[in-house]
């Protein structure tokens, strides 16, 4: 089943079932055969010897094996089959949730597991389909595409043609499945976004083919460092995504982040050049940060945005404090924007006296905010809030415009023709392309 990433109901799945208990083996076969949407070929064996013999004779899409057999304890059966079957995806069937065994199994290449007492026709087939899909995506090679087709090109199956990774829609589908699975077994999992900085500079220096070379190299590196049970994707332009399943502890994410940073920091060879970029990483945890796919995506996006704002850090793990900072920033931005739209900001002119000449020689522009819920807010606080909200430029432009209008009005009324108005503005505003027109 190579070539297509998505598996249609018309595809025939070949399953190797290794179960020594004949009663349980028959029950599993009956559950699989209950499916009316998926055609299945099931090869059921009871011993390791028979399983190896079948693997030598034919190929399978997935193996469903008992985690503990009578003659081979713990993961021995898995290791023996994996040694002969190579990259055949394997699902182990377990009696109890032995966390140490499961984490060891996932680290050593098991694709998934299921509790025997919770197996039914629907969740068994769903698990098999997603395991097969995940394995196919890992085997799917990336391929350079013509420069004319460098725009977002997705195959009908939802896979990016360049990287061979699932695009956003397919990745979210995988994420929703993994969250349901983590919820069912009470497992800790993480979602990670990796943004590649510096690709515009690479494109300007070495062309779009160099950018493709970097994305292709990074996609292969991610496939190589992630476990068989994890999923990587090409979520957005210049942005990879990863689902990290069955984490033993929250501290595991820092090890994974460090591994990703180290792996992607190595230069990419392109013709005679060595191309370098920088990555920014955001990560959030299930169930601590959110218990649904969209909520988890929002948390990761917040963490990634926080990492991108910081110069001395390449990664950020989501926490509630980061979200509260963002929420407060949004509230302030809305308030400042509303003040501009509703004319709540006012400009006052404070006279500047020359005591020697005993006359007014200038007027200093003072900004005031007549906020309906607070006492009058002064210039320094308004500019601070505007900067916090990312609206400092429009507020400063408003202040400059109002000062100019006030000065013109005074001239038209022939009042204090030589009076100057003082404004305290940062020099950066005069680099704004619209400033000369405004003046």
C-alpha positions in Angstrom: 0.0 0.0 0.0 2.5 2.6 -1.1 1.9 5.8 -3.0 -1.3 7.1 -1.3 -1.2 8.5 2.2 -4.9 8.2 2.8 -6.4 4.8 2.9 -9.7 4.5 1.2 -12.4 2.0 2.1 -11.7 0.1 -1.1 -8.1 -0.7 -0.1 -7.6 -4.2 1.2 -5.7 -4.3 4.5 -3.4 -7.2 5.2 -3.2 -8.0 8.9 -0.9 -10.4 10.8 -2.6 -11.4 14.0 -0.3 -13.1 16.6 -2.3 -14.4 19.5 -1.6 -17.6 21.4 -5.0 -17.8 23.1 -7.3 -19.4 20.5 -10.4 -18.0 22.2 -9.1 -14.4 22.1 -7.7 -14.9 18.6 -11.2 -16.0 17.3 -12.8 -13.0 19.1 -10.4 -10.6 17.5 -11.0 -12.0 14.0 -14.7 -11.8 14.5 -14.4 -8.1 15.6 -12.3 -7.3 12.5 -14.7 -9.1 10.2 -17.6 -7.1 11.5 -16.4 -4.1 9.5 -18.5 -3.3 6.5 -16.4 -0.3 5.4 -13.0 -1.9 5.2 -11.9 -5.0 3.3 -9.5 -7.1 5.4 -7.2 -10.1 4.8 -6.4 -11.6 8.2 -3.6 -14.1 8.8 -3.9 -15.5 12.3 -1.1 -17.5 13.9 -0.4 -18.7 17.4 3.4 -19.0 17.6 6.4 -16.8 16.9 7.7 -19.5 14.5 4.5 -19.3 12.4 4.6 -15.5 12.4 8.1 -15.4 11.1 7.2 -17.9 8.4 4.3 -15.8 7.2 6.4 -12.7 7.2 8.9 -14.4 4.9 6.1 -15.5 2.6 4.0 -12.4 2.2 3.9 -8.7 3.1 1.5 -7.2 5.7 0.3 -3.7 6.4 0.2 -4.1 10.1 0.8 -6.7 12.8 -1.5 -7.1 15.8 0.4 -9.0 18.5 0.0 -10.0 22.2 2.4 -8.0 24.4 3.1 -11.0 26.6 3.2 -14.5 25.4 3.6 -17.7 27.4 7.2 -18.4 26.2 8.5 -14.9 25.5 8.0 -12.3 28.3 7.4 -8.6 28.0 8.4 -7.2 24.6 10.3 -10.3 23.3 7.6 -11.2 20.8 7.6 -7.6 19.4 11.4 -7.6 19.1 11.5 -10.9 17.4 8.9 -9.9 14.8 10.4 -6.4 14.3 13.8 -8.0 13.7 12.4 -10.0 10.7 9.7 -7.5 9.5 11.7 -4.3 9.5 9.4 -1.3 9.4 6.1 -3.3 9.7 3.9 -1.2 12.0 3.0 -3.2 15.1 0.2 -2.8 17.6 0.5 -4.6 20.9 -2.4 -6.0 22.9 -2.1 -5.6 26.6 -4.0 -6.9 29.7 -3.3 -3.9 32.0 -1.9 -0.4 31.7 1.7 -1.1 32.7 3.1 2.4 32.2 6.8 1.4 32.4 6.2 -1.3 29.8 4.3 1.0 27.5 6.8 3.8 27.6 9.6 1.3 26.9 7.5 -0.2 24.0 6.9 3.3 22.4 10.5 4.2 22.7 11.6 1.0 21.0 9.3 1.3 18.0 5.8 0.0 18.9 3.3 2.1 16.9 0.3 1.7 19.2 -1.3 -0.4 21.9 -4.8 -1.4 23.0 -6.3 -2.8 26.2 -7.9 -6.1 25.4 -10.9 -5.5 27.6 -11.6 -2.3 25.7 -11.3 -3.7 22.2 -14.4 -3.5 20.0 -14.9 -3.6 16.2 -15.0 0.2 15.8 -12.0 1.3 17.9 -9.9 -1.7 16.7 -10.3 -0.8 13.1 -9.9 2.9 13.8 -6.6 2.2 15.6 -5.4 0.0 12.8 -6.2 2.6 10.1 -4.4 5.4 11.9 -1.4 3.2 12.6 -1.1 2.2 8.9 -1.6 5.8 7.9 1.1 7.0 10.3 3.5 4.4 9.1 2.8 5.2 5.4 3.5 8.9 6.1 6.8 8.1 7.6 7.8 6.0 4.6 6.5 8.5 2.1 9.6 10.3 0.6 9.7 14.0 0.0 10.5 15.0 -3.5 11.6 18.3 -5.1 9.0 19.8 -7.3 9.4 22.3 -10.2 9.9 25.9 -9.3 6.6 26.8 -11.1 4.7 24.6 -8.6 6.4 25.9 -5.5 3.1 27.4 -4.1 1.1 25.4 -1.6 0.7 22.1 -3.5 -1.2 19.4 -1.6 -2.0 16.1 -3.0 -5.6 14.8 -2.9 -4.7 12.8 0.1 -3.7 15.9 2.1 0.0 15.3 1.9 2.5 18.0 1.0 4.2 17.0 -2.2 7.5 18.5 -1.3 8.0 17.2 2.2 5.9 14.1 2.1 4.3 15.2 5.4 0.6 15.6 6.2 -0.8 19.1 5.5 -2.9 21.0 8.0 -6.2 19.3 7.5 -4.8 15.7 7.6 -2.6 16.6 10.5 -5.5 18.0 12.5 -7.4 14.7 11.8 -4.4 12.8 13.2 -4.3 15.1 16.2 -8.0 14.5 17.0 -7.5 10.8 16.9 -4.4 10.9 19.1 -6.2 13.1 21.7 -9.1 10.6 21.8 -6.5 7.8 22.3 -4.7 9.7 25.0 -8.0 10.4 26.8 -9.0 6.7 26.6 -5.7 5.5 28.2 -5.0 8.6 30.4 -1.8 9.4 28.7 0.3 12.6 28.5 0.9 13.9 25.0 2.3 17.1 23.5 1.8 19.2 20.3 4.8 21.1 19.0 5.0 23.7 16.2 8.4 24.5 14.6 8.7 27.8 12.7 11.7 28.2 10.3 13.1 31.7 10.4 15.3 33.1 7.7 13.9 31.4 4.6 13.2 34.7 2.9 16.9 35.6 3.2 17.9 32.1 1.8 15.5 32.6 -1.1 17.0 36.0 -1.9 20.5 34.7 -1.6 20.3 31.2 -3.3 16.8 31.0 -4.8 13.6 29.1 -4.1 15.3 25.7 -4.8 17.5 26.3 -1.8 14.4 26.9 0.4 13.0 23.6 -0.9 16.2 21.8 -0.1 16.0 23.1 3.5 12.4 22.1 4.0 13.0 18.7 2.5 16.1 18.1 4.7 14.2 19.2 7.8 11.3 17.0 7.1 13.6 13.9 6.8 15.4 14.9 10.0 12.2 15.1 11.9 11.0 11.7 10.6 14.4 10.2 11.8 14.4 11.6 15.3 10.7 11.1 16.2 9.5 7.7 17.5 7.3 5.4 15.4 4.3 6.4 17.5 4.8 10.2 16.9 3.5 12.1 13.9 5.1 15.1 12.1 3.4 17.4 9.6 3.9 20.5 7.4 1.2 22.6 9.2 1.7 25.9 7.4 4.1 27.9 5.3 7.6 27.5 6.8 6.1 25.7 9.8 6.3 22.0 10.9 4.2 20.3 13.5 4.7 17.2 15.7 2.4 15.1 17.8 4.4 13.5 20.7 2.5 10.6 22.2 2.8 8.7 25.5 5.2 11.0 27.4 6.3 9.6 30.7 6.7 13.0 32.3 6.3 16.7 31.4 10.1 17.1 31.6 10.4 14.9 28.6 9.4 17.8 26.4 12.6 19.7 27.2 14.7 16.8 26.0 12.6 16.6 22.8 12.9 20.3 22.2 16.7 20.2 22.7 16.9 17.2 20.3 14.9 19.1 17.6 16.9 22.3 18.0 20.2 20.4 17.7 19.0 18.4 14.7 17.6 21.3 12.8 20.5 23.7 13.6 23.0 21.7 11.4 23.6 23.4 8.1 21.9 22.0 4.9 24.2 21.4 2.0 22.9 22.8 -1.3 25.2 22.6 -4.3 28.4 24.4 -3.1 26.7 26.2 -0.2 25.9 25.4 3.4 22.5 26.9 4.3 21.6 27.9 7.8 18.4 29.0 9.4 17.0 29.4 12.9 14.0 27.6 14.4 11.5 28.9 16.9 9.5 26.2 18.8 6.2 26.4 20.7 4.8 23.4 22.6 1.7 22.6 24.7 0.6 19.6 26.7 -2.5 17.4 26.7 -4.5 17.4 29.1 -2.9 20.1 31.2 -3.2 23.0 28.7 -6.2 21.9 26.7 -8.4 18.8 26.2 -9.4 19.3 22.6 -7.5 19.7 19.3 -8.4 23.4 18.6 -7.7 24.4 22.1 -4.3 22.7 22.0 -3.5 24.4 18.7 -4.4 27.8 20.2 -2.1 27.1 23.1 0.8 26.1 20.9 0.3 29.1 18.7 0.4 31.3 21.7 3.7 29.6 22.9 5.2 29.9 19.5 4.3 33.6 19.2 5.9 34.2 22.6 9.1 32.4 21.5 9.2 34.5 18.3 9.0 37.7 20.4 12.0 36.7 22.5 15.5 37.2 21.1 17.3 35.1 23.7 15.1 32.0 23.5 14.3 29.7 20.7 11.5 27.8 22.4 8.6 28.3 24.7 6.4 25.7 26.5 2.9 27.0 27.0 1.7 28.1 30.4 -1.3 30.0 31.7 0.8 33.0 32.5 1.8 33.4 28.9 -1.9 33.2 27.9 -2.8 35.8 30.5 -0.2 38.1 29.2 -1.5 37.8 25.7 -5.1 38.2 26.9 -4.2 41.4 28.8 -2.4 42.7 25.7 -5.5 42.0 23.6 -7.7 43.9 26.1 -5.3 46.9 26.2 -5.1 46.9 22.4 -8.9 46.9 22.1 -9.2 49.7 24.6 -6.6 51.9 22.9 -8.1 51.2 19.5 -11.6 52.1 20.8 -10.2 55.3 22.3 -8.9 56.3 18.9 -12.2 55.5 17.1 -14.4 57.2 19.7 -12.3 60.3 20.1 -11.6 59.7 23.8 -8.1 61.0 23.4 -7.7 64.7 23.8 -4.8 67.1 23.2 -4.1 69.9 25.7 -1.6 72.7 25.3 0.3 73.6 28.4 2.0 77.1 28.2 5.8 77.3 28.6 6.8 80.5 30.3 10.0 82.5 29.8 10.4 84.1 33.3 13.0 86.6 32.1 10.8 87.9 29.2 7.6 87.3 31.3 5.7 85.9 28.4 4.6 82.6 26.9 7.2 81.3 24.4 5.8 77.9 23.5 3.1 75.4 24.3 3.8 71.8 25.2 1.4 69.2 23.8 -0.1 67.0 26.5 -2.1 63.9 25.7 -5.1 63.0 27.9 -7.5 60.0 27.8 -11.0 60.6 29.1 -11.6 56.9 30.0 -15.2 56.2 31.1 -14.2 53.8 33.9 -11.0 55.4 35.2 -9.7 58.8 36.2 -8.0 60.9 33.5 -5.0 59.0 32.0 -1.9 61.1 31.2 0.5 61.1 28.2 3.2 58.8 29.7 0.7 56.1 30.6 -1.2 56.4 27.3 2.0 55.9 25.3 3.1 53.0 27.5 -0.3 51.3 27.0 -0.1 52.0 23.2 3.3 50.4 23.0 2.2 47.4 25.0 -0.7 47.0 22.6 1.4 47.4 19.5 -0.4 50.6 18.6 2.3 53.2 19.4 2.6 54.3 15.8 -1.1 55.2 15.2 -1.3 57.0 18.6 1.8 59.0 17.8 0.5 59.9 14.4 -2.8 61.0 16.0 -0.9 63.2 18.4 1.2 64.7 15.6 -1.8 65.4 13.4 -3.8 67.0 16.3 -0.8 69.2 17.2 -0.5 70.4 13.6 -4.2 71.1 13.3 -4.2 73.0 16.6 -1.2 75.1 15.3 -3.0 75.9 12.0 -6.2 76.8 13.9 -4.2 79.3 16.0 -2.6 80.8 12.9 -6.0 81.2 11.2 -7.3 83.0 14.3 -4.1 85.1 14.3 -3.3 84.1 17.9 0.3 83.9 18.9 1.7 83.6 15.3 5.2 82.9 16.6 4.2 80.4 19.2 5.8 77.0 18.9 4.3 73.7 19.9 6.5 71.1 21.5 5.9 67.4 21.0 7.8 64.6 22.7 7.9 61.8 20.0 10.5 59.1 19.3 12.7 59.6 16.3 11.4 56.4 14.8 8.1 58.0 13.8 10.0 60.1 11.2 11.1 57.0 9.5 7.5 56.1 8.8 6.9 56.4 5.1 3.6 58.3 5.8 5.1 60.9 8.1 6.1 63.5 5.4 2.6 63.3 3.8 1.1 63.8 7.3 3.2 66.9 8.0 
